[in-house]
């Protein structure tokens, strides 16, 4: 019996590879986004902790140092928010690339499944015809 051969198997393999690469890139982009968000959360916790430590202070130098520290945290937060916005845009582009690769791979998979189903039907019909011919030749 013949063996099923999908003519576009090489293309399908390439598309699967591209899909895997796009998925890896998307994962890296999401990881970077999470890293930035974690840094923002850390800054927020540092801000709360510093505010708590400064709450009962009457020392003028400590209050000035605290205000400078708050300014420093605010600048870091602004920088991280800018980075987060850029990372979100980058992640969205990677998500679109992955989605496109997924669609291309899926369409080839469907084509392969369709051709395999047709091949199996044809093979079953050939087998049925062969059995029919054998039965007919015995009784004639």
N, CA, C and O atoms as a GROMACS GRO file, in nm:
protein
  560
    1UNK      N    1   0.083  -0.119   0.000
    1UNK     CA    2   0.000   0.000   0.000
    1UNK      C    3   0.087   0.125   0.000
    1UNK      O    4   0.200   0.127   0.049
    2UNK      N    5   0.030   0.227  -0.056
    2UNK     CA    6   0.101   0.354  -0.062
    2UNK      C    7   0.103   0.420   0.077
    2UNK      O    8   0.017   0.395   0.161
    3UNK      N    9   0.201   0.503   0.095
    3UNK     CA   10   0.212   0.578   0.219
    3UNK      C   11   0.172   0.723   0.191
    3UNK      O   12   0.201   0.776   0.084
    4UNK      N   13   0.105   0.785   0.288
    4UNK     CA   14   0.061   0.924   0.270
    4UNK      C   15   0.181   1.017   0.273
    4UNK      O   16   0.268   1.007   0.360
    5UNK      N   17   0.184   1.107   0.176
    5UNK     CA   18   0.292   1.208   0.169
    5UNK      C   19   0.226   1.343   0.147
    5UNK      O   20   0.158   1.365   0.047
    6UNK      N   21   0.248   1.433   0.243
    6UNK     CA   22   0.197   1.569   0.231
    6UNK      C   23   0.302   1.651   0.157
    6UNK      O   24   0.416   1.663   0.203
    7UNK      N   25   0.263   1.708   0.043
    7UNK     CA   26   0.359   1.778  -0.043
    7UNK      C   27   0.418   1.902   0.024
    7UNK      O   28   0.530   1.942  -0.006
    8UNK      N   29   0.342   1.962   0.114
    8UNK     CA   30   0.388   2.085   0.177
    8UNK      C   31   0.444   2.062   0.318
    8UNK      O   32   0.443   2.152   0.402
    9UNK      N   33   0.494   1.941   0.342
    9UNK     CA   34   0.546   1.906   0.475
    9UNK      C   35   0.664   1.996   0.515
    9UNK      O   36   0.676   2.035   0.631
   10UNK      N   37   0.750   2.027   0.419
   10UNK     CA   38   0.864   2.114   0.449
   10UNK      C   39   0.817   2.254   0.488
   10UNK      O   40   0.870   2.316   0.581
   11UNK      N   41   0.718   2.303   0.416
   11UNK     CA   42   0.663   2.435   0.447
   11UNK      C   43   0.597   2.433   0.584
   11UNK      O   44   0.610   2.528   0.662
   12UNK      N   45   0.525   2.325   0.613
   12UNK     CA   46   0.460   2.312   0.744
   12UNK      C   47   0.564   2.308   0.856
   12UNK      O   48   0.544   2.370   0.961
   13UNK      N   49   0.672   2.237   0.835
   13UNK     CA   50   0.779   2.232   0.935
   13UNK      C   51   0.839   2.370   0.957
   13UNK      O   52   0.866   2.409   1.071
   14UNK      N   53   0.860   2.443   0.850
   14UNK     CA   54   0.912   2.580   0.862
   14UNK      C   55   0.815   2.669   0.938
   14UNK      O   56   0.855   2.747   1.024
   15UNK      N   57   0.688   2.657   0.905
   15UNK     CA   58   0.587   2.739   0.973
   15UNK      C   59   0.579   2.705   1.122
   15UNK      O   60   0.564   2.794   1.206
   16UNK      N   61   0.591   2.577   1.154
   16UNK     CA   62   0.590   2.537   1.296
   16UNK      C   63   0.711   2.594   1.369
   16UNK      O   64   0.701   2.639   1.483
   17UNK      N   65   0.826   2.592   1.302
   17UNK     CA   66   0.947   2.651   1.360
   17UNK      C   67   0.928   2.800   1.382
   17UNK      O   68   0.963   2.852   1.488
   18UNK      N   69   0.874   2.869   1.282
   18UNK     CA   70   0.849   3.013   1.295
   18UNK      C   71   0.751   3.040   1.408
   18UNK      O   72   0.766   3.137   1.482
   19UNK      N   73   0.652   2.955   1.422
   19UNK     CA   74   0.553   2.972   1.529
   19UNK      C   75   0.620   2.956   1.666
   19UNK      O   76   0.595   3.034   1.758
   20UNK      N   77   0.706   2.856   1.678
   20UNK     CA   78   0.778   2.835   1.805
   20UNK      C   79   0.867   2.954   1.837
   20UNK      O   80   0.875   2.998   1.952
   21UNK      N   81   0.935   3.006   1.735
   21UNK     CA   82   1.021   3.122   1.757
   21UNK      C   83   0.940   3.244   1.799
   21UNK      O   84   0.979   3.319   1.888
   22UNK      N   85   0.826   3.263   1.734
   22UNK     CA   86   0.739   3.376   1.769
   22UNK      C   87   0.685   3.360   1.911
   22UNK      O   88   0.671   3.458   1.984
   23UNK      N   89   0.656   3.237   1.950
   23UNK     CA   90   0.607   3.212   2.085
   23UNK      C   91   0.716   3.242   2.188
   23UNK      O   92   0.688   3.298   2.294
   24UNK      N   93   0.839   3.206   2.157
   24UNK     CA   94   0.952   3.235   2.246
   24UNK      C   95   0.970   3.386   2.259
   24UNK      O   96   0.988   3.438   2.370
   25UNK      N   97   0.966   3.456   2.146
   25UNK     CA   98   0.981   3.602   2.149
   25UNK      C   99   0.868   3.668   2.228
   25UNK      O  100   0.892   3.763   2.303
   26UNK      N  101   0.747   3.618   2.212
   26UNK     CA  102   0.634   3.671   2.288
   26UNK      C  103   0.655   3.647   2.436
   26UNK      O  104   0.628   3.734   2.518
   27UNK      N  105   0.702   3.530   2.471
   27UNK     CA  106   0.730   3.499   2.611
   27UNK      C  107   0.834   3.592   2.671
   27UNK      O  108   0.821   3.635   2.785
   28UNK      N  109   0.938   3.621   2.593
   28UNK     CA  110   1.041   3.714   2.641
   28UNK      C  111   0.983   3.854   2.661
   28UNK      O  112   1.014   3.921   2.760
   29UNK      N  113   0.899   3.897   2.569
   29UNK     CA  114   0.839   4.030   2.580
   29UNK      C  115   0.748   4.039   2.701
   29UNK      O  116   0.748   4.140   2.772
   30UNK      N  117   0.670   3.935   2.724
   30UNK     CA  118   0.580   3.933   2.841
   30UNK      C  119   0.662   3.930   2.970
   30UNK      O  120   0.627   3.995   3.068
   31UNK      N  121   0.771   3.855   2.969
   31UNK     CA  122   0.858   3.848   3.086
   31UNK      C  123   0.918   3.986   3.118
   31UNK      O  124   0.929   4.024   3.234
   32UNK      N  125   0.956   4.058   3.015
   32UNK     CA  126   1.010   4.193   3.035
   32UNK      C  127   0.904   4.285   3.094
   32UNK      O  128   0.932   4.366   3.182
   33UNK      N  129   0.783   4.272   3.044
   33UNK     CA  130   0.671   4.351   3.097
   33UNK      C  131   0.648   4.320   3.245
   33UNK      O  132   0.628   4.412   3.325
   34UNK      N  133   0.650   4.194   3.280
   34UNK     CA  134   0.630   4.152   3.419
   34UNK      C  135   0.743   4.203   3.508
   34UNK      O  136   0.721   4.245   3.621
   35UNK      N  137   0.864   4.200   3.455
   35UNK     CA  138   0.981   4.249   3.530
   35UNK      C  139   0.965   4.398   3.562
   35UNK      O  140   0.992   4.441   3.674
   36UNK      N  141   0.923   4.474   3.464
   36UNK     CA  142   0.903   4.618   3.485
   36UNK      C  143   0.791   4.640   3.586
   36UNK      O  144   0.803   4.726   3.674
   37UNK      N  145   0.682   4.564   3.574
   37UNK     CA  146   0.571   4.578   3.668
   37UNK      C  147   0.615   4.542   3.810
   37UNK      O  148   0.574   4.607   3.906
   38UNK      N  149   0.699   4.440   3.823
   38UNK     CA  150   0.751   4.403   3.955
   38UNK      C  151   0.835   4.516   4.014
   38UNK      O  152   0.828   4.543   4.134
   39UNK      N  153   0.916   4.581   3.929
   39UNK     CA  154   0.996   4.695   3.976
   39UNK      C  155   0.906   4.810   4.021
   39UNK      O  156   0.935   4.877   4.120
   40UNK      N  157   0.798   4.832   3.948
   40UNK     CA  158   0.702   4.937   3.989
   40UNK      C  159   0.640   4.903   4.124
   40UNK      O  160   0.623   4.991   4.209
   41UNK      N  161   0.605   4.779   4.144
   41UNK     CA  162   0.549   4.736   4.272
   41UNK      C  163   0.650   4.753   4.385
   41UNK      O  164   0.614   4.794   4.495
   42UNK      N  165   0.776   4.723   4.357
   42UNK     CA  166   0.882   4.740   4.456
   42UNK      C  167   0.898   4.887   4.493
   42UNK      O  168   0.914   4.920   4.611
   43UNK      N  169   0.893   4.974   4.395
   43UNK     CA  170   0.903   5.118   4.422
   43UNK      C  171   0.786   5.164   4.508
   43UNK      O  172   0.802   5.244   4.599
   44UNK      N  173   0.667   5.114   4.478
   44UNK     CA  174   0.550   5.150   4.557
   44UNK      C  175   0.566   5.105   4.702
   44UNK      O  176   0.532   5.178   4.795
   45UNK      N  177   0.619   4.986   4.721
   45UNK     CA  178   0.641   4.937   4.858
   45UNK      C  179   0.749   5.019   4.928
   45UNK      O  180   0.736   5.048   5.047
   46UNK      N  181   0.853   5.057   4.856
   46UNK     CA  182   0.958   5.141   4.915
   46UNK      C  183   0.901   5.277   4.954
   46UNK      O  184   0.936   5.332   5.059
   47UNK      N  185   0.813   5.330   4.871
   47UNK     CA  186   0.750   5.458   4.900
   47UNK      C  187   0.666   5.450   5.028
   47UNK      O  188   0.672   5.538   5.114
   48UNK      N  189   0.589   5.345   5.040
   48UNK     CA  190   0.505   5.326   5.160
   48UNK      C  191   0.592   5.309   5.283
   48UNK      O  192   0.564   5.368   5.388
   49UNK      N  193   0.697   5.229   5.271
   49UNK     CA  194   0.788   5.206   5.384
   49UNK      C  195   0.856   5.336   5.428
   49UNK      O  196   0.866   5.364   5.547
   50UNK      N  197   0.903   5.413   5.331
   50UNK     CA  198   0.970   5.539   5.364
   50UNK      C  199   0.872   5.637   5.429
   50UNK      O  200   0.908   5.708   5.522
   51UNK      N  201   0.750   5.640   5.380
   51UNK     CA  202   0.648   5.727   5.437
   51UNK      C  203   0.617   5.687   5.581
   51UNK      O  204   0.597   5.772   5.668
   52UNK      N  205   0.612   5.557   5.605
   52UNK     CA  206   0.585   5.505   5.739
   52UNK      C  207   0.698   5.544   5.835
   52UNK      O  208   0.674   5.584   5.949
   53UNK      N  209   0.822   5.532   5.787
   53UNK     CA  210   0.938   5.567   5.870
   53UNK      C  211   0.946   5.717   5.897
   53UNK      O  212   0.995   5.759   6.002
   54UNK      N  213   0.897   5.796   5.804
   54UNK     CA  214   0.905   5.941   5.815
   54UNK      C  215   0.785   6.001   5.887
   54UNK      O  216   0.787   6.119   5.921
   55UNK      N  217   0.684   5.924   5.911
   55UNK     CA  218   0.557   5.974   5.964
   55UNK      C  219   0.570   6.048   6.096
   55UNK      O  220   0.512   6.156   6.110
   56UNK      N  221   0.642   5.998   6.192
   56UNK     CA  222   0.650   6.063   6.322
   56UNK      C  223   0.774   6.148   6.341
   56UNK      O  224   0.800   6.196   6.451
   57UNK      N  225   0.851   6.166   6.237
   57UNK     CA  226   0.979   6.237   6.250
   57UNK      C  227   0.960   6.387   6.261
   57UNK      O  228   0.877   6.448   6.193
   58UNK      N  229   1.041   6.446   6.352
   58UNK     CA  230   1.041   6.593   6.366
   58UNK      C  231   1.176   6.649   6.326
   58UNK      O  232   1.198   6.770   6.332
   59UNK      N  233   1.266   6.563   6.286
   59UNK     CA  234   1.400   6.604   6.244
   59UNK      C  235   1.393   6.664   6.104
   59UNK      O  236   1.351   6.597   6.009
   60UNK      N  237   1.433   6.788   6.093
   60UNK     CA  238   1.424   6.860   5.966
   60UNK      C  239   1.510   6.793   5.859
   60UNK      O  240   1.466   6.781   5.744
   61UNK      N  241   1.630   6.750   5.893
   61UNK     CA  242   1.720   6.685   5.796
   61UNK      C  243   1.659   6.554   5.745
   61UNK      O  244   1.669   6.522   5.627
   62UNK      N  245   1.598   6.481   5.834
   62UNK     CA  246   1.535   6.355   5.794
   62UNK      C  247   1.418   6.381   5.699
   62UNK      O  248   1.397   6.306   5.603
   63UNK      N  249   1.342   6.488   5.727
   63UNK     CA  250   1.228   6.522   5.640
   63UNK      C  251   1.278   6.563   5.501
   63UNK      O  252   1.220   6.522   5.400
   64UNK      N  253   1.385   6.643   5.498
   64UNK     CA  254   1.444   6.685   5.368
   64UNK      C  255   1.495   6.563   5.293
   64UNK      O  256   1.469   6.548   5.174
   65UNK      N  257   1.568   6.475   5.362
   65UNK     CA  258   1.619   6.352   5.298
   65UNK      C  259   1.504   6.266   5.248
   65UNK      O  260   1.511   6.206   5.140
   66UNK      N  261   1.398   6.259   5.326
   66UNK     CA  262   1.280   6.183   5.285
   66UNK      C  263   1.218   6.240   5.159
   66UNK      O  264   1.179   6.164   5.070
   67UNK      N  265   1.207   6.370   5.151
   67UNK     CA  266   1.151   6.434   5.032
   67UNK      C  267   1.237   6.410   4.909
   67UNK      O  268   1.187   6.387   4.799
   68UNK      N  269   1.369   6.415   4.929
   68UNK     CA  270   1.459   6.385   4.817
   68UNK      C  271   1.444   6.239   4.772
   68UNK      O  272   1.446   6.208   4.653
   69UNK      N  273   1.428   6.152   4.871
   69UNK     CA  274   1.408   6.011   4.839
   69UNK      C  275   1.277   5.991   4.763
   69UNK      O  276   1.271   5.912   4.669
   70UNK      N  277   1.171   6.062   4.804
   70UNK     CA  278   1.043   6.054   4.733
   70UNK      C  279   1.056   6.105   4.590
   70UNK      O  280   0.997   6.048   4.498
   71UNK      N  281   1.134   6.212   4.571
   71UNK     CA  282   1.158   6.264   4.436
   71UNK      C  283   1.232   6.159   4.352
   71UNK      O  284   1.199   6.136   4.236
   72UNK      N  285   1.331   6.098   4.414
   72UNK     CA  286   1.407   5.995   4.345
   72UNK      C  287   1.315   5.879   4.304
   72UNK      O  288   1.321   5.833   4.191
   73UNK      N  289   1.232   5.834   4.396
   73UNK     CA  290   1.138   5.726   4.365
   73UNK      C  291   1.040   5.766   4.256
   73UNK      O  292   1.006   5.685   4.170
   74UNK      N  293   0.995   5.890   4.260
   74UNK     CA  294   0.901   5.939   4.158
   74UNK      C  295   0.965   5.938   4.019
   74UNK      O  296   0.901   5.898   3.922
   75UNK      N  297   1.091   5.980   4.010
   75UNK     CA  298   1.162   5.979   3.881
   75UNK      C  299   1.180   5.836   3.832
   75UNK      O  300   1.163   5.807   3.713
   76UNK      N  301   1.215   5.747   3.923
   76UNK     CA  302   1.229   5.606   3.884
   76UNK      C  303   1.096   5.551   3.835
   76UNK      O  304   1.090   5.478   3.736
   77UNK      N  305   0.989   5.586   3.905
   77UNK     CA  306   0.856   5.539   3.868
   77UNK      C  307   0.817   5.589   3.729
   77UNK      O  308   0.764   5.514   3.648
   78UNK      N  309   0.843   5.717   3.702
   78UNK     CA  310   0.812   5.774   3.570
   78UNK      C  311   0.889   5.703   3.460
   78UNK      O  312   0.834   5.673   3.354
   79UNK      N  313   1.017   5.676   3.486
   79UNK     CA  314   1.100   5.607   3.387
   79UNK      C  315   1.046   5.465   3.363
   79UNK      O  316   1.037   5.420   3.249
   80UNK      N  317   1.010   5.397   3.470
   80UNK     CA  318   0.958   5.262   3.456
   80UNK      C  319   0.822   5.260   3.386
   80UNK      O  320   0.793   5.167   3.311
   81UNK      N  321   0.741   5.361   3.410
   81UNK     CA  322   0.612   5.369   3.340
   81UNK      C  323   0.632   5.389   3.190
   81UNK      O  324   0.559   5.333   3.109
   82UNK      N  325   0.731   5.471   3.155
   82UNK     CA  326   0.763   5.488   3.012
   82UNK      C  327   0.811   5.356   2.953
   82UNK      O  328   0.770   5.317   2.844
   83UNK      N  329   0.898   5.288   3.027
   83UNK     CA  330   0.948   5.158   2.981
   83UNK      C  331   0.835   5.057   2.969
   83UNK      O  332   0.832   4.977   2.875
   84UNK      N  333   0.742   5.061   3.064
   84UNK     CA  334   0.629   4.968   3.061
   84UNK      C  335   0.540   4.994   2.938
   84UNK      O  336   0.494   4.900   2.874
   85UNK      N  337   0.518   5.121   2.907
   85UNK     CA  338   0.437   5.153   2.790
   85UNK      C  339   0.504   5.101   2.662
   85UNK      O  340   0.440   5.043   2.575
   86UNK      N  341   0.637   5.123   2.654
   86UNK     CA  342   0.710   5.073   2.537
   86UNK      C  343   0.707   4.920   2.532
   86UNK      O  344   0.692   4.861   2.425
   87UNK      N  345   0.722   4.857   2.648
   87UNK     CA  346   0.720   4.711   2.653
   87UNK      C  347   0.584   4.655   2.614
   87UNK      O  348   0.575   4.552   2.547
   88UNK      N  349   0.478   4.724   2.655
   88UNK     CA  350   0.343   4.678   2.617
   88UNK      C  351   0.323   4.687   2.466
   88UNK      O  352   0.264   4.598   2.405
   89UNK      N  353   0.372   4.794   2.405
   89UNK     CA  354   0.361   4.808   2.259
   89UNK      C  355   0.442   4.698   2.190
   89UNK      O  356   0.396   4.637   2.094
   90UNK      N  357   0.562   4.673   2.240
   90UNK     CA  358   0.648   4.569   2.184
   90UNK      C  359   0.582   4.432   2.198
   90UNK      O  360   0.583   4.352   2.105
   91UNK      N  361   0.524   4.406   2.315
   91UNK     CA  362   0.454   4.280   2.340
   91UNK      C  363   0.338   4.264   2.244
   91UNK      O  364   0.314   4.155   2.192
   92UNK      N  365   0.266   4.372   2.221
   92UNK     CA  366   0.152   4.365   2.130
   92UNK      C  367   0.196   4.331   1.987
   92UNK      O  368   0.129   4.254   1.918
   93UNK      N  369   0.308   4.388   1.943
   93UNK     CA  370   0.357   4.354   1.809
   93UNK      C  371   0.399   4.207   1.804
   93UNK      O  372   0.374   4.139   1.705
   94UNK      N  373   0.463   4.159   1.909
   94UNK     CA  374   0.504   4.017   1.913
   94UNK      C  375   0.381   3.927   1.918
   94UNK      O  376   0.382   3.818   1.860
   95UNK      N  377   0.278   3.971   1.987
   95UNK     CA  378   0.153   3.893   1.994
   95UNK      C  379   0.090   3.883   1.854
   95UNK      O  380   0.040   3.778   1.816
   96UNK      N  381   0.092   3.992   1.780
   96UNK     CA  382   0.038   3.991   1.644
   96UNK      C  383   0.118   3.898   1.553
   96UNK      O  384   0.061   3.824   1.472
   97UNK      N  385   0.251   3.902   1.566
   97UNK     CA  386   0.336   3.813   1.486
   97UNK      C  387   0.306   3.668   1.519
   97UNK      O  388   0.295   3.584   1.430
   98UNK      N  389   0.292   3.638   1.649
   98UNK     CA  390   0.260   3.501   1.690
   98UNK      C  391   0.125   3.458   1.637
   98UNK      O  392   0.108   3.345   1.590
   99UNK      N  393   0.028   3.548   1.645
   99UNK     CA  394  -0.107   3.517   1.597
   99UNK      C  395  -0.104   3.486   1.447
   99UNK      O  396  -0.170   3.393   1.401
  100UNK      N  397  -0.028   3.564   1.373
  100UNK     CA  398  -0.017   3.543   1.228
  100UNK      C  399   0.049   3.408   1.198
  100UNK      O  400   0.004   3.334   1.111
  101UNK      N  401   0.156   3.377   1.271
  101UNK     CA  402   0.223   3.248   1.253
  101UNK      C  403   0.130   3.133   1.287
  101UNK      O  404   0.129   3.030   1.219
  102UNK      N  405   0.053   3.150   1.392
  102UNK     CA  406  -0.042   3.047   1.434
  102UNK      C  407  -0.146   3.022   1.326
  102UNK      O  408  -0.181   2.907   1.298
  103UNK      N  409  -0.196   3.130   1.265
  103UNK     CA  410  -0.296   3.116   1.159
  103UNK      C  411  -0.238   3.044   1.038
  103UNK      O  412  -0.303   2.958   0.978
  104UNK      N  413  -0.115   3.080   1.001
  104UNK     CA  414  -0.052   3.016   0.886
  104UNK      C  415  -0.031   2.867   0.911
  104UNK      O  416  -0.055   2.784   0.823
  105UNK      N  417   0.015   2.834   1.029
  105UNK     CA  418   0.038   2.694   1.063
  105UNK      C  419  -0.094   2.618   1.067
  105UNK      O  420  -0.103   2.505   1.018
  106UNK      N  421  -0.194   2.680   1.126
  106UNK     CA  422  -0.325   2.614   1.137
  106UNK      C  423  -0.385   2.586   1.000
  106UNK      O  424  -0.444   2.480   0.978
  107UNK      N  425  -0.371   2.680   0.908
  107UNK     CA  426  -0.427   2.658   0.774
  107UNK      C  427  -0.357   2.542   0.703
  107UNK      O  428  -0.422   2.463   0.634
  108UNK      N  429  -0.226   2.531   0.720
  108UNK     CA  430  -0.155   2.418   0.660
  108UNK      C  431  -0.193   2.286   0.729
  108UNK      O  432  -0.205   2.182   0.663
  109UNK      N  433  -0.212   2.290   0.860
  109UNK     CA  434  -0.254   2.169   0.931
  109UNK      C  435  -0.391   2.122   0.882
  109UNK      O  436  -0.413   2.002   0.864
  110UNK      N  437  -0.481   2.215   0.862
  110UNK     CA  438  -0.614   2.179   0.810
  110UNK      C  439  -0.605   2.120   0.670
  110UNK      O  440  -0.673   2.023   0.638
  111UNK      N  441  -0.520   2.180   0.588
  111UNK     CA  442  -0.500   2.127   0.452
  111UNK      C  443  -0.443   1.986   0.458
  111UNK      O  444  -0.486   1.898   0.383
  112UNK      N  445  -0.348   1.964   0.547
  112UNK     CA  446  -0.289   1.830   0.562
  112UNK      C  447  -0.394   1.730   0.608
  112UNK      O  448  -0.402   1.619   0.555
  113UNK      N  449  -0.475   1.769   0.706
  113UNK     CA  450  -0.581   1.680   0.755
  113UNK      C  451  -0.681   1.647   0.644
  113UNK      O  452  -0.726   1.533   0.632
  114UNK      N  453  -0.715   1.746   0.565
  114UNK     CA  454  -0.810   1.724   0.455
  114UNK      C  455  -0.751   1.626   0.353
  114UNK      O  456  -0.819   1.533   0.308
  115UNK      N  457  -0.624   1.648   0.318
  115UNK     CA  458  -0.561   1.559   0.221
  115UNK      C  459  -0.546   1.417   0.278
  115UNK      O  460  -0.561   1.319   0.205
  116UNK      N  461  -0.519   1.407   0.407
  116UNK     CA  462  -0.507   1.275   0.469
  116UNK      C  463  -0.642   1.203   0.468
  116UNK      O  464  -0.648   1.083   0.442
  117UNK      N  465  -0.748   1.276   0.496
  117UNK     CA  466  -0.882   1.216   0.493
  117UNK      C  467  -0.915   1.168   0.352
  117UNK      O  468  -0.968   1.059   0.334
  118UNK      N  469  -0.883   1.250   0.251
  118UNK     CA  470  -0.907   1.210   0.113
  118UNK      C  471  -0.824   1.087   0.077
  118UNK      O  472  -0.872   0.997   0.008
  119UNK      N  473  -0.700   1.084   0.123
  119UNK     CA  474  -0.611   0.971   0.096
  119UNK      C  475  -0.669   0.843   0.158
  119UNK      O  476  -0.669   0.738   0.094
  120UNK      N  477  -0.717   0.853   0.281
  120UNK     CA  478  -0.774   0.735   0.348
  120UNK      C  479  -0.900   0.687   0.276
  120UNK      O  480  -0.922   0.567   0.262
  121UNK      N  481  -0.982   0.781   0.232
  121UNK     CA  482  -1.103   0.744   0.156
  121UNK      C  483  -1.064   0.671   0.029
  121UNK      O  484  -1.120   0.566  -0.002
  122UNK      N  485  -0.969   0.727  -0.045
  122UNK     CA  486  -0.924   0.667  -0.170
  122UNK      C  487  -0.864   0.529  -0.145
  122UNK      O  488  -0.888   0.435  -0.220
  123UNK      N  489  -0.786   0.518  -0.040
  123UNK     CA  490  -0.724   0.390  -0.006
  123UNK      C  491  -0.830   0.286   0.030
  123UNK      O  492  -0.821   0.170  -0.011
  124UNK      N  493  -0.930   0.327   0.104
  124UNK     CA  494  -1.039   0.236   0.141
  124UNK      C  495  -1.115   0.192   0.017
  124UNK      O  496  -1.153   0.075   0.004
  125UNK      N  497  -1.138   0.285  -0.075
  125UNK     CA  498  -1.210   0.252  -0.198
  125UNK      C  499  -1.127   0.155  -0.282
  125UNK      O  500  -1.182   0.059  -0.338
  126UNK      N  501  -0.996   0.178  -0.293
  126UNK     CA  502  -0.910   0.088  -0.370
  126UNK      C  503  -0.910  -0.052  -0.308
  126UNK      O  504  -0.915  -0.152  -0.379
  127UNK      N  505  -0.905  -0.057  -0.176
  127UNK     CA  506  -0.906  -0.186  -0.108
  127UNK      C  507  -1.039  -0.258  -0.132
  127UNK      O  508  -1.042  -0.379  -0.156
  128UNK      N  509  -1.147  -0.184  -0.125
  128UNK     CA  510  -1.279  -0.241  -0.150
  128UNK      C  511  -1.289  -0.294  -0.293
  128UNK      O  512  -1.341  -0.403  -0.316
  129UNK      N  513  -1.238  -0.215  -0.389
  129UNK     CA  514  -1.239  -0.259  -0.529
  129UNK      C  515  -1.155  -0.384  -0.548
  129UNK      O  516  -1.193  -0.475  -0.622
  130UNK      N  517  -1.041  -0.390  -0.480
  130UNK     CA  518  -0.953  -0.505  -0.493
  130UNK      C  519  -1.022  -0.630  -0.437
  130UNK      O  520  -1.016  -0.737  -0.498
  131UNK      N  521  -1.084  -0.617  -0.323
  131UNK     CA  522  -1.156  -0.730  -0.264
  131UNK      C  523  -1.271  -0.771  -0.354
  131UNK      O  524  -1.296  -0.890  -0.375
  132UNK      N  525  -1.341  -0.674  -0.407
  132UNK     CA  526  -1.454  -0.701  -0.498
  132UNK      C  527  -1.404  -0.775  -0.621
  132UNK      O  528  -1.467  -0.871  -0.666
  133UNK      N  529  -1.290  -0.731  -0.678
  133UNK     CA  530  -1.234  -0.798  -0.795
  133UNK      C  531  -1.194  -0.942  -0.762
  133UNK      O  532  -1.213  -1.032  -0.844
  134UNK      N  533  -1.138  -0.963  -0.643
  134UNK     CA  534  -1.097  -1.098  -0.604
  134UNK      C  535  -1.219  -1.189  -0.589
  134UNK      O  536  -1.216  -1.304  -0.633
  135UNK      N  537  -1.323  -1.138  -0.529
  135UNK     CA  538  -1.446  -1.218  -0.511
  135UNK      C  539  -1.509  -1.247  -0.647
  135UNK      O  540  -1.553  -1.359  -0.673
  136UNK      N  541  -1.512  -1.148  -0.733
  136UNK     CA  542  -1.572  -1.165  -0.865
  136UNK      C  543  -1.491  -1.265  -0.948
  136UNK      O  544  -1.550  -1.347  -1.019
  137UNK      N  545  -1.361  -1.262  -0.940
  137UNK     CA  546  -1.279  -1.353  -1.019
  137UNK      C  547  -1.291  -1.496  -0.972
  137UNK      O  548  -1.276  -1.588  -1.052
  138UNK      N  549  -1.316  -1.518  -0.846
  138UNK     CA  550  -1.332  -1.654  -0.795
  138UNK      C  551  -1.463  -1.716  -0.842
  138UNK      O  552  -1.468  -1.836  -0.871
  139UNK      N  553  -1.566  -1.639  -0.851
  139UNK     CA  554  -1.696  -1.695  -0.887
  139UNK      C  555  -1.727  -1.689  -1.034
  139UNK      O  556  -1.834  -1.734  -1.076
  140UNK      N  557  -1.640  -1.637  -1.113
  140UNK     CA  558  -1.662  -1.632  -1.259
  140UNK      C  559  -1.580  -1.730  -1.331
  140UNK      O  560  -1.587  -1.737  -1.454
   0.00000   0.00000   0.00000
